[in-house]
Amino acid sequence: MTKVSAEGAAGDEKWRTSLGDLLSFYYPMHYRIGIDVETVMGQGRISRKQGTILWLIHSRADKDGWLRRKIIEKRLSAWFEISNSSVSNLLRELTRPPLELVKQIENPTSGREKLVSLTPEGRAFLDESIRRSIDYLGTHLEHIDQTQLDRGIQFFKVAFQPLSSDAPPPDTEASD
């Protein structure tokens, strides 16, 4: 959207400055809090990548609790820049003893595709991971009052609702 009036141009610059201010929180949120939460969620038993797999299943599964393995592969390879074979190894570890946190089946509608779901042990593990993560956040955000927390939550709900799909980010690589 192009603004033509001087007032509009000033408003656009204020908007860009505010977006820059918001961007300044990226590293503290992602690297300080985000990675710490991923580590806490692993409970010393699984890797951050495996914790991400559990969270993906938890947050993106269909009503019956199943998620297409292809979605897991796509998201993890984008987020962690790992190969599909590495994702397969992570899933295999989550499937086998001693963990047994996920199960995989052949998709009944497509023999070439796998579906992944949390086991009861996986759901219990994730519930404990969420509890520990809430405790972690409570310790590190104790200086925030309830009103500020509620406003922050409302902001994130509104700001990131359009990003709730599994659509990949736009291609930003320079073309040759």
Buried (B, 14 or more C-beta within 10 A) or exposed (E): EEEEEEEEEEEEEEEEEEEEEEEEEEEEEEEEBBEBBBBBBBEEEBBBBBBBBBBBBBEBBEEEBBBBBBBBBBBBBEEBEBEBEBBBEBBEBBBEEEBBBBBBEEBEEEEEEBBBBBBEEBBEBBEEBBEBBEEBBEEEEEEBEEEEEEEEEEEEEEEEEEEEEEEEEEEEEEEE
